[in-house]
Amino acid sequence: MGTSEIFLIALTVILAVPYAVWRLARTDAHAPLVVVQIIGGILMGPGVLGAVVPGAYAFVFNPQVMGALNGIAWWAVMLFVFAAGLELDLGDAWANRGETLTTAAAALLVPLAFGAGAAALLLTGPGWIGPKGGYAQAVLGIGMACAVTALPILVLLMEKLGIFRKALGNRMLRYASFDDVAIWGVLALILLDWQRIGRQGLFLAGFACAAWAMRKAIKRLPEADRWAIGMVWLAATGFAADWSGLHFMVGAFLAGAVLDGHDFSVQRRDAMREVLLLALMPVFFLSTGLRTQWGLGGSAVLMVFGAAGLFLLASVAGKLAGTHLAGRLLGWAPGEASVIGWMLQTKALIMIIFVNVLLDRQIITAETFTALLLMAVASTALTVPMVRPRLARLGAAGLL
C-alpha cells in the first residue's frame, strides 16, 4: 500500500475506535467523548497496542504516516489553544476582581503547593527529571500541572451539566480565566532561556505592538475575514514564539488571548470547538499516547502508576482545599465550594498540552509525562460523577 492509503487506515482507526466505545458502551454519564479519546490515544500508543500487535502497529503507524499525523496534531492543538484564548473574558473577570482574584488565587496556589510538594518528594529519586531540566523547573512544572484547569473542557462539562452561562457557571469561567493566564505565564517562566533572552525580549516587545494593531484591525473587518486573518495571526505568532524559545503553544495561547472574544460570534466559536474535538483533536490524543512510557519492567510500571496516584491525590486535595478556603473567606452557600472545586479539577487537554511542552523541552522524562497524563485522565473522568449529585443538592436547596 502507498503512504496515503496507510495514512487513511490510521485516521479511520483513530476516529472510529474511541467514538464506537463511547457510543456503544454509553460512557457519557461518567466519561465524555473527549475523555474516551484521550484514553484511546494512550491505548493505541506503543506501550499497549504496539506491545500486543507490534507488526501491525509498525505497519500502520510507520514514520511517514506519523510525520503526517504529527503535522495535523500540531495545527489542531494550536487551533484549540487559540480557541481557549478567545474564550477568556478578562473584562468580566476584572469587573468582579475581588471575588475572582481571591478564588482564582486560592484555587491555583493551594494545589500548586500540594503538587510541588508531591514533586519534591518524587524527584528525590532518579528518572523523573529530563536531561535539560533543573530540579526547580521540574518541581514548578509538576506543581502547575496539578493546579491546571482546562477551560475548554470546563465549558464542555458545564454544557453537559446544564450550568453553562448560568450564574454559577459564569463564576467558574471567571476563576478559570485568571488561572489560564497564570498557567501560560508560568510556562513562559519555566521555558525562560538565558541564552535566548534577547530573542524572547524581542518577541514580547514585537508581540505587544502587533497585538495592539491586530485588535484594532480585527474590529474593522467582517466576521468571515476576522477568522481568516486570525488563522494567519495564529501561525505567525506561533512561529515567532517558537523562534524565541518560548514554544509555539505559548504563542498560540497569546494569539487568542489578546483578541477580544466578542469580535467572534459565540455560535462560530462553539462550532469551531466542536469540529476540533471531533475531527482533529483525536489525532493529537494519539500523538500524545505515542509518548507514554511505562518503563522496562513490572516495578517501573508500578512506579509510574504510583506517581500518578500521588499527583492525583495532591491535585484533588489541593483544589478542594483551595476552593473551600475561598468559600470560607467569601461566605459561599453550603455545598458551593465542593461543586466549584470538582469542576475546576477538570484537567484534560490544557494540562496535557502543558506537559507535552515540558516533555518537548526535556524538562521531564517520558515516565513523568506518563504519570501526569494518567492523573489528567483520572481527574477529568472523576468530575461529572462527583459533581452531578452535588449539583442536585444545590438545586434542591434553591441555590442554582
C-alpha positions as CSV (number, residue, x, y, z in Angstrom):
1,M,0.0,0.0,0.0
2,G,1.0,3.6,-0.6
3,T,1.6,6.0,2.3
4,S,-1.7,7.8,1.6
5,E,-3.7,4.6,1.9
6,I,-2.0,3.6,5.2
7,F,-2.5,7.2,6.5
8,L,-6.2,6.9,5.9
9,I,-6.3,3.5,7.6
10,A,-4.6,5.1,10.6
11,L,-7.0,8.0,10.5
12,T,-10.0,5.7,10.4
13,V,-8.8,3.8,13.4
14,I,-8.1,7.0,15.4
15,L,-11.6,8.4,14.7
16,A,-13.7,5.3,14.8
17,V,-12.5,3.3,17.8
18,P,-13.0,6.0,20.6
19,Y,-16.3,7.0,19.1
20,A,-17.5,3.4,18.9
21,V,-16.5,2.7,22.5
22,W,-18.2,6.0,23.7
23,R,-21.4,5.3,21.9
24,L,-21.8,1.5,22.3
25,A,-20.6,1.5,26.0
26,R,-22.7,4.6,26.8
27,T,-20.0,6.2,28.8
28,D,-21.2,9.7,28.5
29,A,-22.6,9.9,32.1
30,H,-19.1,9.4,33.6
31,A,-16.7,9.7,30.7
32,P,-17.5,12.2,27.9
33,L,-16.2,11.5,24.4
34,V,-13.1,13.7,24.9
35,V,-12.1,11.5,27.9
36,V,-12.6,8.3,25.9
37,Q,-10.5,9.8,23.0
38,I,-7.6,10.6,25.4
39,I,-7.7,7.1,26.9
40,G,-7.9,5.7,23.3
41,G,-4.8,7.7,22.4
42,I,-2.9,6.1,25.3
43,L,-4.1,2.6,24.4
44,M,-3.2,3.0,20.8
45,G,0.3,4.0,21.8
46,P,3.4,1.8,21.7
47,G,3.0,0.7,25.3
48,V,-0.3,-1.1,24.7
49,L,-1.3,-1.6,21.1
50,G,2.4,-1.6,20.0
51,A,3.2,-4.3,22.5
52,V,0.1,-6.5,21.7
53,V,0.4,-6.4,17.8
54,P,3.9,-5.0,17.1
55,G,3.9,-5.9,13.4
56,A,0.5,-4.3,12.6
57,Y,1.4,-1.3,14.7
58,A,4.7,-0.8,12.9
59,F,2.9,-1.1,9.5
60,V,0.1,1.4,10.2
61,F,2.0,3.9,12.4
62,N,5.2,4.0,10.3
63,P,7.5,7.0,10.2
64,Q,5.9,8.5,7.1
65,V,2.4,8.2,8.5
66,M,3.4,9.5,11.9
67,G,5.1,12.5,10.2
68,A,1.8,13.4,8.6
69,L,-0.2,12.8,11.8
70,N,2.1,14.9,13.8
71,G,1.7,17.8,11.5
72,I,-2.1,17.6,11.9
73,A,-1.7,17.3,15.7
74,W,0.5,20.4,15.9
75,W,-2.0,22.5,14.0
76,A,-5.0,21.0,15.8
77,V,-3.7,21.8,19.2
78,M,-2.6,25.3,18.1
79,L,-6.2,25.9,17.0
80,F,-7.6,24.5,20.2
81,V,-5.3,26.7,22.4
82,F,-6.1,29.7,20.2
83,A,-9.9,29.0,20.8
84,A,-9.3,28.7,24.5
85,G,-7.6,32.1,24.5
86,L,-10.6,33.6,22.7
87,E,-12.9,32.2,25.4
88,L,-11.2,34.3,28.1
89,D,-13.4,37.2,29.2
90,L,-10.9,39.2,31.3
91,G,-13.2,42.2,31.3
92,D,-15.9,40.3,33.2
93,A,-13.3,38.8,35.5
94,W,-11.8,42.2,36.2
95,A,-15.3,43.7,36.9
96,N,-15.6,41.1,39.6
97,R,-12.0,41.2,40.5
98,G,-12.2,41.0,44.3
99,E,-14.1,37.7,44.5
100,T,-12.5,36.4,41.3
101,L,-8.9,37.1,42.4
102,T,-9.5,35.6,45.8
103,T,-11.0,32.4,44.4
104,A,-8.6,32.1,41.4
105,A,-5.6,32.6,43.7
106,A,-6.8,30.0,46.2
107,A,-7.8,27.5,43.5
108,L,-4.4,27.8,41.8
109,L,-1.8,28.4,44.6
110,V,-3.0,25.7,47.0
111,P,-3.0,22.8,44.5
112,L,0.3,24.2,43.1
113,A,1.8,24.0,46.6
114,F,0.4,20.4,47.1
115,G,1.6,19.3,43.7
116,A,5.1,20.9,44.1
117,G,5.3,19.1,47.5
118,A,4.5,15.8,45.8
119,A,7.0,16.5,43.1
120,A,9.7,17.5,45.6
121,L,9.2,14.1,47.3
122,L,9.2,12.1,44.0
123,L,12.1,13.9,42.4
124,T,14.5,12.7,45.1
125,G,14.7,9.5,43.1
126,P,16.3,9.1,39.7
127,G,14.5,9.0,36.3
128,W,11.9,11.8,36.7
129,I,13.8,15.0,35.7
130,G,14.6,15.4,32.0
131,P,18.2,15.9,30.7
132,K,17.7,19.6,30.1
133,G,15.5,20.2,33.2
134,G,16.6,21.6,36.6
135,Y,15.1,20.5,39.9
136,A,13.3,23.8,40.4
137,Q,11.9,23.7,36.8
138,A,10.6,20.2,37.2
139,V,9.0,20.9,40.7
140,L,7.3,24.1,39.4
141,G,6.1,22.3,36.2
142,I,4.6,19.4,38.1
143,G,3.1,21.7,40.7
144,M,1.4,23.7,38.0
145,A,0.2,20.6,36.2
146,C,-1.6,19.6,39.4
147,A,-3.1,23.1,39.6
148,V,-4.3,23.5,35.9
149,T,-7.9,23.8,35.0
150,A,-8.8,23.0,31.4
151,L,-11.1,26.0,30.4
152,P,-12.4,24.4,27.1
153,I,-13.3,21.1,28.8
154,L,-14.8,23.0,31.7
155,V,-17.1,24.7,29.2
156,L,-17.9,21.3,27.7
157,L,-18.8,19.7,31.0
158,M,-20.8,22.7,32.2
159,E,-22.9,22.4,29.0
160,K,-23.4,18.7,29.8
161,L,-24.5,19.5,33.4
162,G,-26.8,22.4,32.3
163,I,-24.9,25.2,34.1
164,F,-23.1,26.9,31.2
165,R,-23.8,30.6,31.0
166,K,-25.8,30.4,34.3
167,A,-24.7,32.4,37.3
168,L,-22.6,29.6,38.9
169,G,-21.1,28.7,35.5
170,N,-20.2,32.3,34.8
171,R,-18.4,32.5,38.2
172,M,-16.4,29.3,37.4
173,L,-15.4,30.7,34.0
174,R,-14.1,33.9,35.7
175,Y,-12.0,31.8,38.1
176,A,-10.6,29.6,35.3
177,S,-9.9,32.6,33.1
178,F,-7.5,34.1,35.6
179,D,-5.8,30.8,36.2
180,D,-5.4,30.2,32.5
181,V,-3.4,33.4,32.2
182,A,-1.3,32.3,35.1
183,I,-0.7,28.8,33.7
184,W,0.8,30.2,30.4
185,G,2.8,32.8,32.3
186,V,4.4,30.1,34.5
187,L,5.1,28.0,31.4
188,A,6.9,31.0,29.9
189,L,8.9,31.4,33.1
190,I,9.8,27.7,33.1
191,L,11.0,27.9,29.5
192,L,12.9,31.1,30.0
193,D,16.3,30.5,28.3
194,W,19.1,32.9,29.3
195,Q,20.9,32.1,26.1
196,R,17.9,33.3,24.2
197,I,16.8,36.1,26.5
198,G,17.4,38.7,23.8
199,R,15.2,36.8,21.3
200,Q,12.5,36.4,24.0
201,G,12.6,40.0,24.9
202,L,12.4,40.9,21.2
203,F,9.4,38.6,20.7
204,L,7.5,40.0,23.7
205,A,8.1,43.6,22.6
206,G,7.2,42.9,19.0
207,F,4.1,40.9,20.0
208,A,2.8,43.7,22.2
209,C,2.9,46.1,19.3
210,A,1.5,43.6,16.8
211,A,-1.3,42.6,19.2
212,W,-2.4,46.3,19.6
213,A,-2.5,46.7,15.8
214,M,-4.3,43.3,15.4
215,R,-7.1,44.2,17.9
216,K,-7.7,47.5,16.1
217,A,-7.7,45.9,12.6
218,I,-10.0,42.9,13.6
219,K,-12.8,45.3,14.7
220,R,-12.9,46.9,11.2
221,L,-13.4,43.6,9.3
222,P,-16.5,41.5,8.7
223,E,-16.5,38.3,10.8
224,A,-15.6,36.0,7.9
225,D,-12.4,38.0,7.4
226,R,-11.7,38.1,11.1
227,W,-11.4,34.3,11.2
228,A,-9.2,34.2,8.1
229,I,-6.9,36.9,9.4
230,G,-7.0,35.2,12.8
231,M,-5.5,32.0,11.3
232,V,-2.6,33.9,9.7
233,W,-2.1,35.7,13.1
234,L,-2.1,32.4,14.9
235,A,0.5,30.8,12.6
236,A,2.8,33.8,12.6
237,T,2.6,34.2,16.4
238,G,3.3,30.5,16.9
239,F,6.3,30.7,14.7
240,A,7.7,33.8,16.5
241,A,7.2,32.3,19.9
242,D,8.9,29.1,18.9
243,W,11.8,31.0,17.3
244,S,12.3,32.9,20.6
245,G,12.4,29.7,22.6
246,L,9.0,30.0,24.3
247,H,7.4,27.2,22.3
248,F,4.6,27.6,19.7
249,M,1.9,26.7,22.3
250,V,2.7,29.8,24.3
251,G,2.4,31.8,21.1
252,A,-0.9,30.1,20.2
253,F,-2.5,30.9,23.5
254,L,-1.3,34.5,23.4
255,A,-2.6,34.9,19.8
256,G,-6.1,34.1,21.0
257,A,-5.9,35.7,24.5
258,V,-5.1,39.2,23.2
259,L,-8.1,39.3,20.8
260,D,-11.5,40.3,22.0
261,G,-13.7,37.2,22.0
262,H,-16.7,39.4,21.5
263,D,-15.4,40.1,18.0
264,F,-16.1,36.4,17.2
265,S,-19.6,35.2,17.5
266,V,-20.4,32.6,20.2
267,Q,-22.0,30.3,17.6
268,R,-18.9,30.3,15.4
269,R,-16.6,29.7,18.5
270,D,-18.8,26.9,19.7
271,A,-18.9,25.3,16.2
272,M,-15.1,25.6,15.9
273,R,-14.6,23.9,19.3
274,E,-16.9,21.1,18.3
275,V,-15.3,20.5,14.9
276,L,-11.8,20.5,16.5
277,L,-12.9,18.0,19.2
278,L,-14.5,15.7,16.6
279,A,-12.2,15.9,13.6
280,L,-8.7,17.0,14.6
281,M,-8.0,16.6,18.4
282,P,-8.2,12.8,18.3
283,V,-5.0,12.9,16.2
284,F,-3.4,15.0,18.9
285,F,-4.5,12.4,21.5
286,L,-2.9,9.6,19.5
287,S,0.4,11.6,19.2
288,T,0.2,12.1,23.0
289,G,-0.4,8.4,23.5
290,L,2.7,7.6,21.4
291,R,4.8,9.4,24.0
292,T,3.7,7.4,27.0
293,Q,6.4,5.4,28.6
294,W,5.8,2.5,31.0
295,G,9.4,1.6,31.7
296,L,11.1,-1.7,31.1
297,G,9.7,-3.9,33.9
298,G,6.9,-4.5,36.3
299,S,8.4,-2.4,39.1
300,A,8.9,0.5,36.7
301,V,5.2,0.3,35.7
302,L,4.2,0.3,39.3
303,M,6.4,3.4,39.9
304,V,4.6,5.3,37.1
305,F,1.2,4.4,38.4
306,G,2.3,5.2,42.0
307,A,3.5,8.6,40.8
308,A,0.2,9.2,39.0
309,G,-1.7,8.3,42.2
310,L,0.4,10.7,44.2
311,F,-0.2,13.5,41.7
312,L,-3.9,12.8,41.7
313,L,-4.1,13.0,45.4
314,A,-2.2,16.2,45.5
315,S,-4.3,17.7,42.7
316,V,-7.7,16.8,44.1
317,A,-6.9,17.6,47.7
318,G,-5.2,20.9,46.8
319,K,-8.0,22.1,44.5
320,L,-10.7,21.2,47.1
321,A,-8.8,22.8,49.9
322,G,-8.3,25.9,47.8
323,T,-11.9,26.4,46.9
324,H,-13.1,25.6,50.5
325,L,-10.7,28.3,51.7
326,A,-12.1,30.8,49.2
327,G,-15.7,29.8,50.2
328,R,-14.9,30.4,53.8
329,L,-13.4,33.8,53.1
330,L,-16.2,34.9,50.8
331,G,-19.1,33.4,52.6
332,W,-20.4,31.0,49.9
333,A,-23.5,28.9,50.4
334,P,-23.0,25.3,51.8
335,G,-22.0,22.9,49.0
336,E,-20.8,25.5,46.5
337,A,-17.1,25.1,47.3
338,S,-17.3,21.3,46.6
339,V,-19.1,21.8,43.3
340,I,-16.6,24.5,42.2
341,G,-13.6,22.6,43.5
342,W,-14.6,19.4,41.5
343,M,-15.4,21.4,38.4
344,L,-12.1,23.3,38.4
345,Q,-10.4,19.9,38.9
346,T,-11.0,19.2,35.1
347,K,-7.6,18.9,33.6
348,A,-7.7,17.1,30.2
349,L,-6.3,18.9,27.1
350,I,-4.8,22.0,28.6
351,M,-2.8,20.1,31.2
352,I,-1.8,17.5,28.6
353,I,-0.7,20.3,26.3
354,F,1.2,21.9,29.2
355,V,3.1,18.7,30.0
356,N,3.7,17.9,26.3
357,V,5.7,21.2,26.2
358,L,7.7,20.2,29.3
359,L,8.5,16.8,27.6
360,D,9.4,18.6,24.3
361,R,11.9,20.8,26.2
362,Q,13.2,17.7,28.1
363,I,12.4,19.2,31.5
364,I,10.6,16.0,32.5
365,T,11.1,12.4,31.4
366,A,8.7,10.2,29.5
367,E,7.9,8.4,32.7
368,T,6.9,11.6,34.5
369,F,4.9,12.6,31.5
370,T,3.0,9.3,31.5
371,A,2.2,9.7,35.3
372,L,0.9,13.2,34.7
373,L,-1.1,12.1,31.7
374,L,-2.8,9.3,33.8
375,M,-3.5,11.9,36.5
376,A,-5.1,14.2,34.0
377,V,-7.4,11.5,32.6
378,A,-8.4,10.3,36.1
379,S,-9.1,13.8,37.4
380,T,-11.2,14.7,34.4
381,A,-13.1,11.4,34.5
382,L,-14.0,12.0,38.1
383,T,-15.5,15.4,37.5
384,V,-19.0,14.6,36.2
385,P,-19.7,11.7,38.6
386,M,-18.6,13.8,41.6
387,V,-20.4,17.0,40.6
388,R,-23.8,15.7,39.4
389,P,-25.1,14.7,42.9
390,R,-23.7,17.8,44.5
391,L,-25.4,20.0,41.9
392,A,-28.7,18.1,42.5
393,R,-28.4,19.0,46.2
394,L,-27.7,22.7,45.4
395,G,-30.8,22.7,43.1
396,A,-33.0,21.1,45.8
397,A,-31.9,23.8,48.2
398,G,-32.8,26.6,45.7
399,L,-29.1,27.7,45.2
400,L,-28.9,27.3,41.5
